[in-house]
Amino acid sequence: MRIFLKERSAFGSVDTDDVTGQLVKIKHSDDKYPIVVTTWPFTEAVRAAWRAADDGSSAVDAVVEGCSTCEELRCDGTVGPGGSPDENGETTIDALVMNGVSMEVGAVAAMRYVKDGIKAARLVMQHTEHTLLVGEKASAFAISMGLPGPTDLSSEESIEKWKKWKENKCRPNFWKNGVPANYCGPSYPKNTVGLHAETCSEDDVIETYKPRSSPFGYHNHDTISMTVFDRMGHVAVGTSTNGATFKIPGRVGDGPIVGSSAYADDEVGACGATGDGDIMMRFLPCYQVVESMRLGMEPKLAAKDAISRIARKFPDFVGALFAINKNGIHAGACHGWTFRYSVRTPQMDDVEVFTVLP
């Protein structure tokens, strides 16, 4: 018969196995931490972050572990390499990490040739005084710090998707208020038609570009935005995405924009968002959520308030977010689509997925 002797550790209650002498952690129903929350049913990413946090990793390291898992799995083709080609057929990476204790942030945007977005973001935070590095210079930095590269981030699937888009006369796209040159961009102002004779003439004008209905959808732009509370109750957030499919080259969404795709404050809680980043970054919804919770608003109301502020100005936008406070109370809100987010707490045997209706 084995006898277990109960002790206390920095991480709570443990048992000592008198046969092996090893400490065995006990799960108590009243344990509050760790907690992992992420946008969408990216359950393997949540499990990876949970294991790291439950084993004693910091919130920052756990969120990097979770987002890295999603990058490796290429979650829904919109995280990591091999998805979301731009107008030229190239895949680029946006990512962010934020430490809710120190309020330090590291981010990369439109990063080419390096697949490890969230790890590159952590390197920016840990080894520079900067917050955001972009483009090929971000790639050079990441490679100089030891990350693998340069490598082609495209895949057979992304190239095939791009070719079909070109065959469909580059529809849908992100141009507006102009006339298409041979259907595909660039889009010139209507009053300049004829000035670009080598690419566009009056005979080429088939239709005028109109303001777009949102081209964002669940399998078009699914940023992973993750929150982790570690065993000490400290919080961090991280995001990773390969951006909007068929974006204009150079476009940066809200994924690497602190306060928009994610935000955390150790005194309050955190937020993660996904959707039409071009619109959402204009409102910094996650910063709004955290500040609303700081003023005493419950997560459900804070989430709904942040989404409604955007919807009042852009009723056709598509987006969603989750909010979680320091006590582990969480909620979601969305507009234009049905949103699902994933959670793991000490009271759960595995990841649970919550559905939020618009």
Secondary structure as GFF3:
##gff-version 3
##sequence-region A 1 358
A	DSSP	beta_strand	4	9	.	.	.	ID=ss1
A	DSSP	beta_strand	12	17	.	.	.	ID=ss2
A	DSSP	beta_strand	23	25	.	.	.	ID=ss3
A	DSSP	beta_strand	35	39	.	.	.	ID=ss4
A	DSSP	alpha_helix	43	54	.	.	.	ID=ss5
A	DSSP	alpha_helix	59	73	.	.	.	ID=ss6
A	DSSP	three_ten_helix	75	77	.	.	.	ID=ss7
A	DSSP	beta_strand	93	99	.	.	.	ID=ss8
A	DSSP	beta_strand	105	111	.	.	.	ID=ss9
A	DSSP	alpha_helix	117	127	.	.	.	ID=ss10
A	DSSP	beta_strand	132	134	.	.	.	ID=ss11
A	DSSP	alpha_helix	135	144	.	.	.	ID=ss12
A	DSSP	alpha_helix	156	167	.	.	.	ID=ss13
A	DSSP	beta_strand	179	181	.	.	.	ID=ss14
A	DSSP	beta_strand	184	188	.	.	.	ID=ss15
A	DSSP	three_ten_helix	190	192	.	.	.	ID=ss16
A	DSSP	three_ten_helix	202	204	.	.	.	ID=ss17
A	DSSP	beta_strand	224	229	.	.	.	ID=ss18
A	DSSP	beta_strand	235	241	.	.	.	ID=ss19
A	DSSP	beta_strand	262	265	.	.	.	ID=ss20
A	DSSP	beta_strand	269	275	.	.	.	ID=ss21
A	DSSP	alpha_helix	277	280	.	.	.	ID=ss22
A	DSSP	alpha_helix	285	294	.	.	.	ID=ss23
A	DSSP	alpha_helix	299	313	.	.	.	ID=ss24
A	DSSP	beta_strand	319	325	.	.	.	ID=ss25
A	DSSP	beta_strand	330	335	.	.	.	ID=ss26
A	DSSP	beta_strand	339	344	.	.	.	ID=ss27
A	DSSP	beta_strand	352	356	.	.	.	ID=ss28
###
